[in-house]
Structures are given as structure tokens and as C-alpha cells.
Amino acid sequence: MKDTIVLYPAMGTGHLVPMVEFGKLISSHHHTTLSVKILLPSTPNTSILQYITAVRTAAPSITFQYLSPSQHLLRSLQSLISKSSKPKALILDFFNHSAVDVTKTLNIPTYYYFPNSASCVNLFLYLATIHHNTKKGYSDYNDMLRRIPGLPPLSHEDMPDPLLDRRSRGYESFVNISTKVRKTNGIIVNTFDKLEEQAFLALRNGACVPEARKPKVFCIGPLVSNGEGGHEYDDSGLMSWLNSQPSRSVVYLSFGSYGRFSNTQIREIAVGLEKSGQRFLWVLKDPSAYERRELSLEELLPQGFLERTEERGMVVSNWAPQVKVLSHDSVGGFVTHCGWNSVLEAIYWGVPMVAWPLYAEQRLNKVVMVEKMKVALALKKNEDGFVRASELEIRVRELMDSGRGRGKEVRERVLGARNDAVDALSGGGSSRVALNEFVELLVQ
């Protein structure tokens, strides 16, 4: 009978999909004798159910178990333990950090999986140190943000929202996560060493963890979805339209599962795109669809916009098959919210970016993408976070002008990063070596 490892993701596409992709990688590993069980902490929505159905078809060796509100993690793990066997490991999404208390009781080795950049993991690990050394106020806090191992100098404004107010519950929760992650058996990160060399070295050397015992780190990425499953999608001519566009001529705009803008910002984006003169594919979410009926594109966009741009642009509502879009030959640029999955997908397909962070750790990702990786251009925002049409127009033109200036530089850098990604996943590449080490550790 195969030994079992249990994966416990957080719900939400940005956390579930990378964890499942990791499970698929483990189950297909040629040396493994491990079976993979994925515990889902709640009943998934329709799109996630469709994704799971597709995974079950493609990887039948992976099993899923739903935890009902009355079914606790402890009871589920106990059911997997027999007199002769128990799970070899539990791999947690960092948002499920409270599960560590259960695994400690059952003496199950526990690892954290971060669907984030190595830079973000450095911040999480170092946060407990920042907290304990900044009792005096924000001047000390900002000073320490400039000196996080492996990261460029950061400011208060680059932090995830929960870290902006140390009196908040969110801040307290993240400090707690930082403390618990330091004590884990190991950390698995969806990145590869050449993409974030300084951050990776700081992680590997334990520079963010002052304790003598430092968790092992395994960078096993980039793990990106193949785009199968997840939505029942009527193409509505999208792929046919992309097929008709010249190579590397289209800029793609998409802002993640929760990326919504005000009506005013939507109109400003439209004006900027129209004035840029560039071909575009824009995934547009209705800003208040949850509160009332969903508005049509004609109601959201400036009058006549769709007609004036129909020869060179396409706007789709709510969702597009992102992997199919980014891998398409006609797509030459990506305006992104800097969610890590989207960043990895763009790098994997060699698409340069304009960085427009919105929430979570995306502001930190932007700093690293622009200043360290140099695979993206940064948008300038007003103090209230608003982006003017003229700014978007300039950045889109700059990105798509691949023959000179910064547009050429970021395109060359992202193509180099793509080659590094392919190398990392190859037989002797850094990510494959890290995966082999991790599997060997489990089956000992």
C-alpha cells in the first residue's frame, strides 16, 4: 500500500490551483511511492468544482475529501492513521496555519506551501523579527523594512494591507503565521532560484530566521496550470480574434479573480487604451455586480468606445482563458495586478508586463518585478491610487515598443527568465533537484 501525503489548501483559485498542481507533480514523480489526498476546507464554488473534475480525469491517483462544517481536521487525519501507517506529511497553505496544532498532536511532519514569490516568503519569515524590534513606532518599522534579507529596500506602502496597522487582527494573525512557519519541517515555494536569486539565497541560508533551527526550503516552480477546467466558457470569438492579430501585437489586461475598478477608473482605462493606438484584449469585471444586476459592457464603457476600437480591440466580461491567451503568439504584453500565479504564467510564456498591483502582497511583487527581476514596467498612481488615462497610454506604448528603450529591456529580460524557467524544470534543473530532495525526504 502506498504511503499518503495530505495537502490542505486554502480555498480560492489563487491558492487552490497551485497546491493541486504541486499534488499532480508529486503523484507523477517517477521515484514516488506516495499517494496524494487533498482536503478541501469548504464546499467549493462551481468553477472550482469544474477544475477539480478536470483534475480527477487527468490525475486519477489524486483523491479529494471535503470537510463539512462539522467535520474537523483532527478527525479526518485520524481516519487516515492505522496501526501500521500514518500520513508521511501534511502540506499546508500558510493561511491554514492553525492546523499545525493538530499535526503536532498527531506527530505528523508538517510543511508549508507558499503559492507566492520567495520575496514574499522572506517578508513573512522576517515579520516576527520586525515586530519584536519595532516597539517604538513606525520610524523603526520603516527602517527595518529597508533591511529585510534578500529584498530591495521597501517602504510602508509596499506592504500587504494587514501589515499597515499593527493594532489590527490581520497584523496579529500574520505575526502568528511568521512565528509558526519558522518552526515547520520545511517550506515549499512556487518559484525558481534564478528568478529571485537574492531572495532565494536569503531563504536557503536562513537569513530571515534568527533561530538556530531553520526550516529547509524547496523552490520547485514555476508550477502553472495548463488552463484545463475551471470555467464553462463560451469562447465568443476570443481565440478566433487573437488568431487574426499580428504576432506579439496585442496587450492583454486582466486583474485576477477579485480585481474590480470604480466606474471612473474603468472609463479612464478605456480612454488610455484608445489613445495608445495599441491592439488590446481587456477582461473587464463589473465593479458592483454583487449588489445589483450585472451591467453590460456598453453601460460600463465610454459611449462609442466599442465601435471606435472594434478594429483593434476586444473587451470580454469577467473572465478569459488566461493560459491560452498568454501562450498565444499574438499576445505581446500583459497589464497585470501582480498576483503571483499571473506573474509566473507570463514569465513561463515570455510575456513582458506592466505592473498594476491592487491588493494582498501584490505591491511587494511589483517592487520585485520592476526593480529586481526587471520583467515589468511600473504604473504611476495618484495618492488615492487612481491611474490616469495618460499614464496607462504611455506605459502601454512603452511596453509594446519592443525595438527600443525600456520596452525592449523588459522583453529581453522576460525571455531570459522564460529560458531559466524551462531549465529549472528540466531533468537536472534546480526545481527538479529540489523536488527530488523533497520526495526523498518523505519516503525515507
C-alpha positions in Angstrom: 0.0 0.0 0.0 1.3 3.5 -0.9 2.2 6.0 1.8 0.0 9.1 1.8 0.7 12.7 1.9 -2.1 15.2 2.7 -2.4 18.6 1.1 -4.5 21.2 2.8 -5.0 24.2 0.6 -6.8 27.5 1.3 -9.9 28.0 -0.9 -9.8 30.5 -3.7 -8.3 29.9 -7.1 -5.0 31.6 -6.4 -4.3 29.2 -3.5 -6.1 26.0 -4.5 -4.8 25.7 -8.1 -1.0 26.0 -7.2 -1.5 23.4 -4.4 -3.2 21.0 -6.7 -0.6 21.5 -9.4 2.0 20.6 -6.7 0.0 17.5 -5.8 0.0 16.5 -9.5 3.7 16.9 -9.6 4.2 14.7 -6.6 1.9 12.0 -7.8 3.6 11.8 -11.2 7.2 11.8 -9.8 8.9 8.8 -11.2 10.5 7.8 -7.8 7.5 8.3 -5.7 5.5 5.6 -3.8 3.3 8.3 -2.4 -0.5 8.8 -2.9 -1.9 12.3 -2.6 -5.0 13.3 -0.8 -6.3 16.9 -0.9 -8.5 18.1 1.9 -10.8 20.9 0.9 -11.8 23.1 3.9 -15.2 24.0 2.5 -17.6 23.2 -0.4 -16.1 24.8 -3.5 -18.0 27.0 -5.9 -19.0 26.0 -9.4 -15.8 27.0 -11.2 -13.6 25.2 -8.7 -15.7 22.1 -8.8 -15.2 22.1 -12.6 -11.5 22.4 -12.1 -11.4 19.5 -9.6 -13.4 17.4 -12.0 -10.8 18.1 -14.7 -8.0 17.2 -12.3 -9.7 13.9 -11.3 -9.8 13.0 -15.0 -6.2 13.9 -15.7 -4.7 12.6 -12.5 -7.0 9.9 -11.0 -4.3 9.0 -8.4 -5.2 12.2 -6.6 -8.2 12.0 -4.3 -10.2 14.8 -2.8 -12.1 14.9 0.5 -14.4 17.7 1.5 -14.5 18.8 5.1 -18.1 19.6 6.2 -18.6 22.3 8.9 -19.0 19.5 11.4 -16.0 17.5 10.3 -12.8 18.6 11.9 -9.3 18.2 10.5 -8.2 16.2 13.5 -10.9 13.6 12.9 -10.1 13.4 9.1 -6.4 12.9 9.8 -7.1 10.3 12.5 -9.2 8.3 9.9 -6.0 8.1 7.8 -3.9 6.7 10.6 -3.8 2.9 11.0 -1.7 0.8 13.3 0.8 0.4 10.5 0.7 3.7 8.7 0.0 7.4 9.0 0.4 10.2 6.6 4.1 10.9 5.8 3.4 14.6 5.8 0.8 17.3 5.8 1.4 20.2 3.5 -0.4 23.4 4.4 -1.3 26.6 2.7 0.1 29.3 5.0 -3.5 30.6 5.6 -4.3 27.2 7.3 -1.5 27.7 9.8 -3.8 26.7 12.8 -3.7 23.1 11.5 -0.1 22.9 12.9 -1.6 22.4 16.4 -3.4 19.3 15.1 -0.4 17.8 13.3 1.7 18.4 16.3 -0.7 16.3 18.4 -0.6 13.5 15.9 3.2 13.8 15.3 2.9 14.3 11.6 5.7 16.1 9.8 4.3 19.5 8.5 5.4 21.7 5.6 4.1 25.0 4.4 3.4 25.5 0.7 3.6 29.1 -0.5 1.9 30.0 -3.8 3.9 33.2 -3.6 7.2 34.7 -4.5 10.4 33.8 -2.5 10.5 37.6 -1.7 7.0 37.3 -0.1 8.1 34.3 2.0 11.1 36.3 3.2 8.8 39.0 4.4 6.6 36.6 6.2 9.5 34.9 7.9 11.2 38.1 8.9 7.9 39.7 10.1 8.2 38.2 13.6 11.7 39.8 13.9 10.4 43.2 12.6 7.5 43.0 15.2 9.8 42.3 18.2 12.2 45.0 17.2 9.8 47.9 16.4 8.0 48.6 19.6 8.8 52.3 19.4 6.8 53.2 16.3 6.6 53.5 12.6 10.0 55.1 12.1 11.7 51.9 13.4 9.3 49.8 11.4 10.1 51.6 8.1 13.8 51.4 8.9 13.6 47.6 9.2 11.6 47.3 6.0 14.6 48.7 4.2 16.8 45.9 5.5 14.9 42.7 5.0 17.4 40.0 3.9 17.2 39.2 0.2 14.8 42.1 -0.7 15.2 45.6 -2.1 14.6 48.5 0.3 10.8 48.5 1.0 8.5 51.1 2.4 5.3 51.1 4.5 3.3 51.5 1.2 4.7 48.3 -0.2 3.2 46.1 2.5 0.0 44.0 2.3 -2.9 45.8 3.9 -3.0 43.7 7.1 0.6 44.9 7.9 -0.2 48.6 7.7 -1.8 48.7 11.2 -0.1 46.7 13.9 -3.2 47.1 16.1 -5.3 45.1 13.7 -6.3 41.5 13.9 -4.8 40.9 10.5 -1.4 42.1 11.6 -1.6 39.9 14.7 -2.5 36.9 12.5 0.4 37.4 10.2 2.9 37.7 13.1 1.5 34.4 14.4 2.0 32.8 10.9 5.5 34.1 10.8 6.3 32.5 14.2 4.7 29.2 13.3 6.3 28.9 9.8 9.8 29.3 11.4 9.2 26.1 13.4 8.0 23.9 10.5 9.8 21.0 8.9 10.2 22.8 5.7 8.9 25.4 3.2 7.9 24.8 -0.4 7.8 27.8 -2.7 6.4 28.2 -6.2 9.4 29.9 -7.7 12.8 29.1 -9.1 16.2 30.2 -7.9 17.4 32.2 -10.9 14.2 34.3 -10.9 14.8 35.6 -7.4 18.4 34.9 -6.7 19.0 37.1 -3.7 15.7 36.2 -2.1 16.4 32.5 -2.7 19.8 32.7 -1.2 18.4 34.5 1.9 15.8 31.8 2.3 18.3 28.9 1.8 20.8 30.5 4.2 18.2 31.1 6.8 18.9 34.9 6.9 15.3 35.7 7.8 15.2 33.2 10.7 17.4 34.1 13.7 16.7 30.8 15.5 19.4 28.1 15.4 16.9 25.6 13.8 16.0 26.8 10.3 13.3 25.2 8.1 14.5 23.6 4.9 13.4 25.4 1.7 12.4 23.8 -1.6 11.9 26.1 -4.6 10.0 23.8 -7.1 8.4 26.2 -9.6 7.2 27.6 -11.8 4.1 25.4 -11.4 1.4 26.9 -13.7 -1.9 25.4 -14.6 -2.4 24.1 -18.2 -5.6 26.0 -18.2 -7.9 23.0 -18.4 -11.1 23.1 -16.4 -12.3 25.9 -14.1 -14.9 27.5 -16.2 -17.5 26.6 -18.7 -16.6 29.2 -21.2 -18.2 30.3 -24.5 -15.3 31.5 -26.5 -17.4 34.1 -28.2 -14.8 34.6 -30.8 -12.0 35.5 -28.5 -9.5 32.9 -29.8 -10.5 33.5 -33.4 -9.9 37.2 -32.8 -6.5 36.5 -31.4 -5.7 34.2 -34.3 -6.4 37.2 -36.7 -3.9 39.5 -35.0 -0.2 40.0 -35.9 2.4 38.3 -33.8 3.2 40.0 -30.4 0.9 42.9 -31.2 -1.8 42.6 -28.5 -1.6 43.9 -25.0 -3.7 41.8 -22.6 -5.3 43.4 -19.5 -6.6 41.2 -16.7 -6.6 41.8 -12.9 -7.3 38.5 -11.2 -10.4 37.0 -9.5 -11.1 40.0 -7.3 -9.7 42.8 -9.4 -12.5 45.3 -9.9 -12.3 49.1 -10.5 -14.6 52.0 -10.0 -16.7 53.2 -12.9 -14.5 56.3 -13.2 -11.3 54.2 -13.3 -12.9 51.9 -16.0 -13.6 54.9 -18.2 -10.0 56.2 -17.6 -8.6 52.8 -18.7 -10.7 52.9 -21.8 -9.5 56.4 -22.7 -5.9 55.3 -22.2 -6.2 52.2 -24.4 -8.0 54.1 -27.1 -5.3 56.9 -27.2 -2.5 54.4 -27.1 -3.3 53.1 -30.5 -2.4 49.6 -29.5 -4.3 46.4 -30.1 -5.8 45.1 -26.8 -7.7 42.3 -25.1 -9.3 43.6 -21.9 -11.0 41.4 -19.3 -13.5 43.7 -17.6 -15.4 43.0 -14.4 -18.5 44.9 -13.4 -17.4 46.9 -10.3 -20.7 46.2 -8.3 -22.2 43.1 -9.9 -22.7 41.6 -6.5 -25.0 44.4 -5.5 -27.4 44.6 -8.4 -27.8 43.3 -11.9 -24.7 43.0 -14.0 -24.2 45.9 -16.3 -23.4 45.4 -20.0 -20.1 46.5 -21.5 -21.9 49.3 -23.3 -23.1 50.7 -19.9 -19.7 50.4 -18.3 -17.6 51.9 -21.1 -17.5 55.4 -22.6 -20.1 56.0 -25.3 -19.0 54.7 -28.6 -15.7 53.1 -27.3 -16.5 49.6 -28.5 -17.4 50.9 -32.0 -14.3 53.2 -32.3 -11.9 50.4 -31.2 -13.6 47.3 -32.8 -10.8 47.0 -35.5 -8.0 46.7 -32.9 -9.5 45.8 -29.6 -11.7 43.3 -27.8 -13.4 43.6 -24.3 -14.7 40.5 -22.6 -16.8 40.3 -19.4 -15.4 38.8 -16.2 -13.2 36.0 -17.4 -10.9 34.8 -20.2 -8.8 31.6 -20.5 -5.6 33.3 -19.3 -3.1 30.5 -20.1 -4.5 30.2 -23.6 -4.3 33.9 -24.0 -0.7 34.4 -22.6 0.6 31.4 -24.6 -0.9 32.8 -27.9 1.6 34.2 -30.5 -0.4 37.4 -30.9 0.0 38.5 -27.3 3.0 40.7 -26.7 2.3 42.4 -23.3 0.3 42.0 -20.1 -1.1 44.6 -17.8 -1.4 42.7 -14.5 -2.5 43.0 -10.9 0.8 41.2 -10.0 -0.8 38.2 -8.5 2.0 35.6 -8.3 0.2 33.0 -10.4 -0.3 35.5 -13.2 3.3 36.7 -13.0 4.6 33.1 -13.3 2.3 32.4 -16.2 3.5 35.5 -18.0 7.2 34.6 -17.4 6.6 31.0 -18.5 5.2 32.2 -21.8 7.7 35.1 -22.2 5.3 38.0 -21.9 6.6 41.3 -20.5 4.3 43.1 -18.1 3.0 46.5 -16.8 2.6 46.2 -13.0 -0.7 47.5 -11.6 -0.9 46.0 -8.0 -4.3 46.1 -6.3 -4.4 44.1 -3.0 -2.7 41.4 -0.8 1.0 41.0 -1.4 0.9 42.5 -5.0 2.6 45.8 -4.1 5.6 43.8 -2.8 5.5 41.7 -6.0 5.5 44.9 -8.1 8.7 46.2 -6.4 10.5 42.9 -7.1 9.2 42.6 -10.6 10.3 46.1 -11.6 13.5 46.6 -9.5 14.9 43.0 -9.2 13.6 40.8 -12.0 13.1 43.8 -14.4 10.3 42.0 -16.2 7.8 44.7 -15.8 7.2 48.5 -16.1 5.5 50.2 -13.1 2.4 52.4 -13.4 2.4 55.7 -11.6 -0.6 56.2 -9.4 -2.1 59.3 -7.7 -2.1 59.4 -4.0 -5.5 57.9 -3.9 -4.4 55.0 -6.1 -6.1 56.3 -9.3 -4.3 55.8 -12.6 -4.7 58.5 -15.2 -5.5 57.6 -18.8 -2.3 59.4 -20.0 -0.2 57.3 -17.7 -1.7 54.0 -19.0 -1.3 55.2 -22.5 2.4 55.9 -22.1 3.2 52.7 -20.3 1.3 50.5 -22.8 3.1 52.2 -25.7 6.4 51.8 -24.0 5.8 48.1 -23.3 4.7 47.3 -26.8 7.5 49.2 -28.4 9.9 46.3 -28.2 12.5 47.8 -30.5 14.0 50.3 -28.1 14.1 51.7 -24.6 12.6 50.0 -21.6 10.1 48.1 -23.6 13.0 46.3 -25.3 14.8 45.8 -22.0 11.8 44.1 -20.2 11.1 42.0 -23.2 14.6 40.7 -23.3 14.6 40.1 -19.5 11.4 38.1 -19.6 12.5 36.0 -22.4 15.7 35.2 -20.5 13.6 34.4 -17.4 11.5 32.1 -19.6 14.6 30.2 -20.6 15.7 30.0 -17.0 12.2 28.6 -16.0 12.5 25.9 -18.7 16.0 25.0 -17.4 14.8 24.9 -13.8 12.1 22.3 -14.7 14.4 20.2 -16.8 15.9 16.9 -15.6 18.9 18.4 -13.8 17.4 21.8 -13.2 17.2 23.5 -9.8 13.5 23.0 -9.3 13.6 19.3 -10.3 16.6 18.7 -8.0 14.6 20.4 -5.1 11.6 18.3 -5.8 13.7 15.1 -5.8 15.2 16.1 -2.5 11.8 16.7 -1.0 10.3 13.4 -2.2 13.4 11.5 -0.9 12.9 13.2 2.5 9.3 12.0 2.6 10.0 8.4 1.6 12.9 7.8 3.9 
